[in-house]
Amino acid sequence: MQNKFCTMMGFAQKSGNLFSGENTVELYMPRKKISLVIIAEDASDNTKEKFIKLATRFQVPYIVWGDREMLSHAIGKYNRAVYGISNKKFSRELRGIYDEIIKSSD
């Protein structure tokens, strides 16, 4: 399932439907360009808190999952902790895969 999640993130990146990096996601969230925020579990506590508050404020669903290295590798970038998905279909698919991962880990 983790591979499926990473593959979908790679597709989102290649199709131009993924924003990566704290500054970029923070810039596009108030503009209503992001439909899902993904935060790496190993992001700093301040980063997690900041983006959870932003996502809540702008009513954007968020996921805290995976590590920085795995997620960055999935999109072909280096050391990114925060990602924003702009396409609603990609967002739904990623949330569905995430829900499957969580159910299978219980």
Beta strands, then each sheet from edge to edge (+ up, - down):
strand 1: 18-20
strand 2: 36-39
strand 3: 62-64
strand 4: 82-85
sheet 1: 1+ 4- 2+ 3+
end
